[in-house]
């Protein structure tokens, strides 16, 4: 595999970050399932458990990213984006043909497969931009993760505004946009998502740029929330609706102001270190010195590692021959904080603790998201688009807020990021108990709380994986972590929530269930699940505290010694 050509300069990483915003909005297509699922239910004549199983298909496609995780180490970002484009077109195309009844009589299993394929485009889009930008900004992983995951979280609100103001609640037109609009958008952004040379250190201008990006995303989230509320209260003309959507597009373009500013007002030239995809490469060459020497602790072998895109099997074979000939000592296993291969990570207790905590928390959260329309009806609400927007907005707040806050405290106090996962799970326990009590108006308090916690879990996972197991195989390891979402959805949403709902609906002699008992048992079980997650998260936080004391002992990210890995 030839080496990937990497773009040098201070501007390209910010152009890529701005383009990533649009790709991540496209990658949020899986959040649209609550909007068009009622049409699938009516057209196909499905019961609640069947529509819940389709929700599981939505989650499986959205989170099973092992293939893109492997591909991101072998192919450039544009190749991953191209696969996502094809999947999106084919999968949503079948759903559009079904809802419009252009093709009649498609079997249930084919709809299930189409939904998996359609939403699996999310993993290809997300992996391409997330891995690329984490490597382009290796010293600001928490901040970058919060920004990118924040935009992915607010995507639901973007689609809801388009759905209400432009499409006038048309499910078929929404699916048409997902079939054609998303591929066109990602093809347009493809050129700008590229690996770049990371700067050799942090400076004040970079900090200001990140703050601007965070302010832009918060402004977008507030605008979407206000616009959704207004559109629900006041009848808007087509002209006003289009103007509001145009303003949304302009706010989405605001991160482009950073590379424009860099172009018009260039700072003093700063040397860039040779780009790399491994944590071990973020070091100066032997004999050179940089402003970050106090932050980075390289080893002699760390400067001689080959390109990340070289054939690893050949390298392993060379290493074994060298060991046999006595030229080098047998390499030791990596320590936490160094670069792990997936098979090495799989035998670590911390890996499985993190996986189980994510599985319990995200699985519980996605159960409510998948059944949001039915939860709203059970609680007496006919229109749940406001609830989806509230969830999306608070999901965004949790993602971007936890990224910035965890970055601050990890540098200031060396507090492991998983502490914030613990707090989120504790709040989720209380939230599900509130759901179970089914008090009047409780949805408008519980849904925002759940959205914030859901966002925290998603955002914290990204930098935590890279800090514990390195950047070299980050894409694959993170994708494996993401398997907790569909497995949780299958167990908690497909089997538990769907079964309980249908059982209660049968008692009412109806296909739809109304009343607090429809999900009461489900919510109580989920409260217990999050309680278990809280205990395990506390254990994980205690175990990895020494790792963070090593990585951030100087007040900024400090690379560990390499294992010769």
C-alpha positions in Angstrom: 0.0 0.0 0.0 1.6 3.3 -1.0 2.1 6.0 1.6 -0.8 8.5 1.8 0.1 12.0 0.7 -0.4 14.4 3.6 -1.2 18.1 3.3 1.2 20.4 5.1 0.4 23.9 6.5 -1.7 25.4 9.2 -4.9 26.0 7.2 -5.8 22.5 5.8 -6.6 20.9 9.2 -9.2 23.7 9.8 -10.6 23.3 6.3 -11.0 19.6 7.1 -12.7 20.4 10.4 -15.1 22.7 8.7 -15.9 20.1 6.0 -16.3 17.5 8.7 -19.2 19.5 10.2 -21.2 18.9 7.1 -20.2 15.2 6.8 -21.2 14.6 10.4 -24.6 16.3 9.8 -25.0 13.7 7.0 -23.8 11.0 9.4 -26.7 11.8 11.8 -29.1 10.3 9.3 -29.8 7.4 11.7 -31.6 9.8 14.1 -34.4 10.2 11.5 -35.9 6.8 12.3 -38.5 8.2 14.7 -39.7 10.6 12.0 -40.4 8.1 9.2 -41.1 4.9 11.3 -44.8 5.7 11.7 -45.1 5.5 7.8 -43.2 2.2 7.7 -45.6 0.9 10.4 -48.7 1.9 8.6 -47.6 1.0 5.1 -46.3 -2.4 6.1 -48.9 -3.1 8.8 -46.4 -3.8 11.5 -46.9 -4.2 15.3 -44.8 -2.4 17.8 -42.3 -5.2 18.4 -41.7 -5.4 14.6 -41.1 -1.7 14.3 -38.8 -1.9 17.4 -36.8 -4.6 15.6 -36.5 -2.2 12.7 -35.2 0.3 15.3 -32.6 -2.3 16.3 -31.6 -2.6 12.6 -31.2 1.1 12.6 -28.8 0.9 15.6 -26.9 -2.1 14.2 -26.2 -0.2 11.0 -25.4 3.0 12.8 -22.9 1.5 15.2 -21.3 -1.7 13.7 -18.2 0.0 12.2 -15.5 -2.7 12.3 -15.1 -2.6 8.5 -14.5 1.1 8.3 -12.3 0.8 11.4 -10.1 -1.6 9.6 -10.3 0.4 6.3 -9.3 3.7 7.8 -5.8 2.2 8.4 -5.5 1.0 4.8 -7.3 3.6 2.6 -7.6 7.4 2.4 -10.7 9.1 3.9 -12.2 9.7 0.4 -12.5 5.9 -0.1 -14.4 5.5 3.2 -16.7 8.4 2.3 -17.4 6.8 -1.1 -18.5 3.5 0.5 -20.8 5.5 2.8 -22.3 7.3 -0.2 -23.1 4.0 -2.0 -24.7 2.5 1.2 -26.8 5.6 1.8 -28.1 5.7 -1.7 -29.0 2.0 -1.9 -30.4 1.6 1.7 -32.6 4.7 1.8 -33.6 4.2 -1.8 -35.3 0.9 -0.9 -37.0 2.6 2.1 -38.2 5.4 -0.2 -39.6 2.9 -2.7 -41.4 1.2 0.2 -43.0 4.3 1.8 -44.1 5.8 -1.5 -45.5 2.3 -2.5 -43.6 2.6 -5.8 -42.7 -1.0 -5.2 -45.3 -3.0 -3.3 -44.8 -6.3 -1.4 -41.2 -6.1 -0.3 -40.6 -8.6 2.4 -40.0 -7.6 6.0 -36.4 -9.0 6.0 -35.5 -6.9 3.0 -36.6 -3.7 4.7 -34.6 -4.8 7.8 -31.5 -5.3 5.6 -32.0 -2.0 3.7 -32.2 -0.1 7.0 -29.0 -1.7 8.2 -27.2 -0.8 4.9 -28.6 2.8 5.0 -27.6 3.6 8.5 -24.3 1.8 8.2 -23.3 4.8 6.0 -23.0 6.6 9.3 -20.1 4.5 10.4 -18.2 5.1 7.1 -18.8 8.9 7.2 -18.1 9.2 11.0 -15.0 7.0 11.0 -13.5 8.9 8.0 -13.8 12.3 9.6 -13.3 11.4 13.3 -10.1 9.4 12.8 -8.7 12.0 10.3 -9.4 15.0 12.6 -8.2 13.2 15.8 -4.9 12.6 14.0 -4.8 16.2 12.6 -5.3 17.6 16.1 -3.6 15.0 18.3 -2.9 17.3 21.3 -6.6 18.4 21.6 -8.4 15.1 21.4 -11.1 15.9 24.0 -12.0 19.3 22.4 -12.0 17.9 18.9 -14.1 14.9 19.9 -16.6 17.2 21.7 -17.0 19.4 18.7 -17.3 16.6 16.1 -19.6 14.5 18.2 -21.6 17.6 19.1 -22.4 18.2 15.5 -23.3 14.6 15.0 -25.7 14.9 17.9 -27.4 18.0 16.7 -28.0 16.5 13.3 -31.4 15.2 14.4 -32.5 18.8 15.1 -31.2 19.9 11.6 -33.3 17.2 10.0 -36.3 18.0 12.1 -36.2 21.7 11.0 -35.9 20.6 7.4 -38.7 18.1 7.9 -41.1 20.6 9.5 -40.3 23.8 7.5 -39.4 22.6 4.1 -40.9 19.2 3.7 -44.1 19.9 5.6 -44.0 16.6 7.6 -43.6 14.5 4.4 -41.9 11.2 5.3 -41.4 10.3 1.6 -39.7 13.5 0.8 -37.4 13.1 3.9 -36.4 9.7 2.6 -35.8 11.1 -0.8 -33.4 13.7 0.7 -31.6 11.0 2.6 -31.3 8.9 -0.6 -30.0 11.7 -2.9 -29.1 14.8 -0.7 -26.7 13.1 1.6 -24.6 11.4 -1.1 -24.3 14.7 -3.0 -23.2 16.5 0.1 -20.6 14.0 1.0 -19.2 13.9 -2.5 -18.9 17.7 -2.4 -16.9 17.5 0.9 -14.8 14.5 0.0 -11.8 16.5 -1.3 -11.4 18.5 2.0 -11.3 15.6 4.4 -7.7 14.7 4.3 -4.8 13.8 6.6 -2.6 16.8 7.4 0.6 17.5 9.2 -0.2 18.2 12.9 1.3 21.4 14.4 4.3 20.7 16.7 2.7 22.4 19.6 -0.3 24.2 21.0 -0.6 28.0 20.7 -3.1 30.6 21.7 -4.5 31.0 18.2 -5.4 27.3 18.1 -7.2 27.7 21.4 -9.1 30.7 20.1 -10.1 28.8 17.0 -11.5 25.9 19.1 -13.4 28.3 21.2 -14.9 29.9 18.0 -15.9 26.4 16.7 -17.6 25.6 20.0 -19.4 29.0 20.0 -20.6 28.4 16.4 -21.9 24.9 17.3 -23.7 26.2 20.4 -25.2 29.1 18.4 -26.5 26.5 15.9 -28.0 24.4 18.6 -29.8 27.3 20.2 -31.0 28.5 16.9 -32.4 25.1 16.0 -34.2 24.8 19.3 -35.8 28.3 19.1 -36.8 27.7 15.4 -38.4 24.4 16.3 -40.4 25.9 19.2 -41.5 28.8 17.0 -42.6 26.6 14.2 -44.6 24.5 16.6 -46.4 27.6 18.0 -46.8 29.9 15.0 -47.9 29.0 11.5 -45.1 30.2 9.2 -45.3 31.1 5.5 -43.1 29.3 3.0 -41.0 32.4 2.6 -40.2 32.7 6.3 -39.6 29.0 6.5 -37.0 29.1 3.7 -35.3 32.1 5.3 -35.0 30.3 8.6 -33.5 27.3 6.9 -31.1 29.6 5.0 -29.9 31.1 8.2 -29.3 27.6 9.6 -27.1 26.8 6.5 -25.1 30.0 7.1 -24.5 29.1 10.7 -23.4 25.6 9.6 -20.8 27.3 7.3 -19.4 29.5 10.1 -16.4 27.2 10.9 -15.0 28.1 7.4 -14.2 31.5 8.9 -11.2 30.0 10.6 -9.3 29.0 7.5 -10.4 32.2 5.8 -8.9 34.1 8.8 -5.7 32.1 8.6 -5.4 32.9 4.9 -6.0 36.7 5.3 -4.0 37.1 8.5 -1.3 34.4 8.5 0.6 33.9 11.8 4.3 33.5 12.0 5.4 30.3 10.3 5.7 27.3 12.6 7.6 24.2 11.8 5.4 21.1 11.4 6.5 17.7 12.6 6.4 14.8 10.1 2.8 13.6 10.1 1.9 10.3 11.5 -1.0 8.1 12.5 0.6 6.7 15.7 1.0 8.4 19.0 4.6 7.5 18.9 5.2 9.7 15.9 4.3 13.0 17.5 7.9 13.6 18.4 10.8 15.5 17.0 13.6 13.9 15.0 16.8 13.0 16.9 19.0 16.1 17.5 16.1 18.5 16.9 14.3 20.5 19.6 10.9 22.0 19.6 8.8 24.1 22.0 7.0 21.0 23.0 10.0 19.0 24.2 8.8 19.4 27.8 5.5 17.9 26.8 6.6 15.0 24.6 8.7 12.1 25.8 10.0 10.1 22.8 12.1 7.0 22.9 14.9 6.2 20.5 12.8 3.6 18.7 9.8 5.9 18.4 11.6 8.1 15.8 12.3 5.2 13.5 8.9 3.6 13.1 7.7 3.2 9.6 4.7 4.7 7.9 1.3 3.8 9.5 0.1 2.7 6.1 2.8 0.1 5.5 2.0 -3.6 5.6 2.0 -4.5 9.3 2.3 -8.2 8.6 5.6 -7.6 6.8 6.8 -5.6 9.7 5.8 -8.3 12.2 7.7 -10.9 10.1 10.8 -8.7 10.0 10.6 -8.3 13.8 10.3 -12.1 14.3 13.4 -12.7 12.1 15.3 -10.1 13.9 14.4 -11.7 17.3 15.4 -15.1 16.0 18.8 -13.8 14.8 19.4 -12.0 18.2 19.4 -8.6 16.5 16.7 -7.2 18.8 15.1 -8.3 22.0 11.5 -9.6 21.9 9.2 -6.6 22.3 7.1 -6.3 25.4 3.4 -5.9 25.5 2.2 -2.3 25.3 1.2 -0.5 28.5 -1.9 1.5 28.9 -1.5 4.8 27.0 0.7 3.3 24.3 -0.4 2.0 20.9 -2.4 -1.3 21.1 -3.4 -3.6 18.4 -7.0 -4.8 18.7 -6.0 -8.3 19.8 -3.9 -6.8 22.6 -6.6 -4.5 23.7 -9.1 -7.4 23.9 -7.2 -9.0 26.7 -7.1 -5.9 28.9 -9.6 -5.6 31.8 -9.9 -1.9 31.3 -11.0 -2.4 27.7 -13.9 -4.6 28.8 -14.9 -2.4 31.7 -15.1 0.5 29.3 -17.1 -1.6 26.8 -19.6 -2.8 29.4 -20.1 0.7 30.8 -20.7 2.1 27.3 -23.0 -0.9 26.5 -25.2 -0.4 29.6 -25.4 3.4 29.4 -25.8 3.9 25.6 -28.0 0.8 25.3 -30.4 2.3 27.9 -30.4 5.7 26.2 -31.0 4.4 22.7 -34.0 2.4 23.9 -35.9 5.6 24.7 -34.7 7.2 21.4 -35.9 4.3 19.3 -39.3 4.3 21.0 -39.6 8.1 21.4 -42.7 8.4 19.2 -44.5 5.6 21.1 -43.4 7.0 24.5 -44.9 10.3 23.5 -48.2 8.8 22.5 -48.3 6.7 25.7 -47.9 9.9 27.7 -50.6 11.7 25.7 -48.6 13.6 23.1 -49.6 13.4 19.5 -46.6 15.3 18.0 -43.2 14.2 19.3 -41.0 16.3 16.9 -40.4 18.8 19.8 -39.3 16.0 22.0 -36.8 14.8 19.3 -35.5 18.3 19.0 -35.1 18.6 22.8 -33.3 15.3 22.9 -31.0 16.4 20.0 -30.2 19.7 21.5 -29.4 18.3 24.9 -27.5 15.4 23.3 -25.4 18.1 21.6 -24.9 20.0 24.9 -23.7 16.8 26.6 -21.3 16.0 23.8 -19.7 19.4 23.4 -19.8 20.2 27.1 -18.3 17.0 28.2 -15.5 17.3 25.7 -14.5 20.8 26.9 -15.0 20.1 30.6 -13.2 16.8 30.6 -10.3 18.4 28.7 -10.1 21.2 31.3 -10.1 18.9 34.3 -7.8 16.3 32.8 -5.2 18.9 32.2 -5.7 20.8 35.5 -6.3 17.9 37.9 -5.5 14.8 35.8 -9.0 13.5 36.5 -9.9 10.6 34.2 -12.6 11.4 31.7 -14.6 8.3 32.8 -15.6 10.2 35.9 -18.0 12.2 33.8 -19.4 8.9 32.5 -20.1 8.0 36.1 -22.0 11.2 36.8 -24.0 10.7 33.6 -25.0 7.2 34.6 -26.1 8.4 38.0 -28.3 11.0 36.5 -29.7 8.4 34.1 -30.8 6.3 37.1 -32.8 9.2 38.4 -34.2 10.0 35.0 -35.6 6.6 34.3 -37.2 6.6 37.7 -38.9 9.9 36.7 -40.0 8.2 33.5 -41.5 5.4 35.5 -43.5 7.7 37.8 -45.1 9.3 34.6 -46.0 12.6 36.2 -47.7 15.3 34.2 -45.2 17.1 31.9 -42.3 14.8 33.0 -41.2 14.2 29.5 -40.1 17.8 29.0 -37.8 17.4 32.0 -36.7 13.8 31.6 -36.0 13.8 27.8 -33.5 16.7 28.1 -31.7 15.0 31.0 -31.4 11.8 29.1 -30.2 13.6 26.0 -27.4 15.3 28.0 -26.3 12.0 29.6 -26.4 10.2 26.2 -24.2 12.9 24.7 -21.7 12.7 27.5 -21.3 8.9 27.1 -20.8 9.2 23.4 -18.3 12.1 23.6 -16.2 10.8 26.5 -15.7 7.5 24.8 -13.7 8.9 21.9 -10.7 10.5 23.7 -10.7 7.8 26.4 -10.1 5.1 23.9 -7.3 7.0 22.2 -5.6 7.8 25.5 -5.8 4.3 26.9 -5.0 2.4 23.7 -3.3 4.9 21.4 -4.1 6.5 18.0 -2.4 3.9 15.7 -5.4 1.5 15.8 -7.9 4.0 17.2 -10.4 3.5 14.3 -10.8 -0.2 14.8 -10.7 -0.2 18.6 -13.3 2.6 18.8 -15.5 0.8 16.3 -15.4 -2.3 18.4 -16.5 -0.2 21.4 -19.5 1.0 19.3 -20.9 -2.5 19.2 -22.3 -1.9 22.6 -25.0 0.3 21.1 -26.7 -2.2 18.8 -26.4 -5.0 21.3 -28.0 -2.9 23.9 -30.7 -1.8 21.5 -31.4 -5.5 20.7 -31.7 -6.5 24.3 -33.3 -3.5 25.9 -35.3 -2.0 23.0 -36.1 -5.0 20.8 -36.7 -7.7 23.4 -37.6 -5.8 26.6 -39.4 -2.6 25.5 -41.1 -4.0 22.5 -42.4 -7.1 24.4 -43.7 -5.1 27.3 -45.4 -2.5 25.0 -47.2 -5.1 23.0 -48.2 -7.0 26.1 -49.8 -3.8 27.5 -51.4 -3.0 24.2 -53.0 -6.4 24.1 -54.5 -5.8 27.5 -56.1 -2.6 25.9 -57.2 -4.6 22.9 -55.4 -2.2 20.6 -52.3 -2.1 18.5 -51.3 1.1 20.3 -50.7 1.4 24.0 -51.8 4.5 26.0 -50.9 5.1 29.7 -48.0 5.0 32.1 -47.9 1.2 32.2 -46.8 0.9 28.5 -43.1 1.5 29.5 -43.1 1.5 33.3 -41.4 -1.9 33.7 -38.9 -1.0 30.9 -37.9 2.2 32.7 -37.4 0.5 36.0 -35.2 -2.2 34.5 -33.2 0.5 32.7 -32.7 2.4 36.0 -31.2 -0.8 37.4 -29.0 -1.2 34.3 -27.6 2.3 34.7 -27.0 1.7 38.4 -24.8 -1.3 37.5 -23.1 0.9 34.9 -22.4 3.5 37.6 -20.6 0.9 39.9 -18.5 -0.4 37.0 -17.6 3.2 35.9 -16.4 4.0 39.3 -14.2 0.9 39.3 -12.8 1.8 35.9 -12.0 5.4 37.0 -10.0 4.2 40.0 -8.1 1.7 37.8 -7.0 4.2 35.1 -6.2 7.2 37.4 -2.5 6.4 37.3 -2.6 6.4 33.5 -3.9 9.9 33.4 -1.3 11.0 36.0 1.3 9.8 33.6 -0.2 11.3 30.4 -1.0 14.7 31.8 1.5 15.2 34.6 2.9 18.3 32.8 -0.5 20.0 32.4 -0.8 18.9 28.8 -0.8 15.6 26.9 2.5 13.7 27.4 3.3 10.7 25.3 4.4 7.5 27.1 7.5 5.6 26.2 7.0 3.3 23.2 7.0 -0.5 23.7 8.8 -1.0 20.4 5.3 -1.6 19.1 
